[in-house]
């Protein structure tokens, strides 16, 4: 009998303890609303991405299914432009395939050497597409190089050299 009494007395005490704990949770807690945590993360990320122009600035598109192994191949992909689905999202390329060029990369430096003149302005989205795309790919090619540290120089056959240019100059606008 004694065992039954302790069970009967313990069950109401346990229920009372749980109810007290639950009602105590709401005391002193007030809704706070939206808390501003600052700007979203930005900057150049490592990985094979093509940067396309949009109404809101440059947007990175990961290359998941396209093979490429050289910086020259990346230039060709960039000039081909976005896929149909990416175009529906408002992306476009402003980069035109130059007739003759070479792209070389060594550590944090990439140089685009053109046979003819450079077709865009130094601070526009076309140049940003080129600089950001090449910087990202160079950091993949040389794992010890951070994408943010890559400097791209554009050396046209006619006109002044541009650079060194960094991707951050085009993303933080």
Beta strands, then each sheet from edge to edge (+ up, - down):
strand 1: 49-52
strand 2: 59-62
strand 3: 101-106
strand 4: 109-114
strand 5: 151-155
strand 6: 162-165
sheet 1: 1+ 2-
sheet 2: 3+ 4- 5- 6+
end
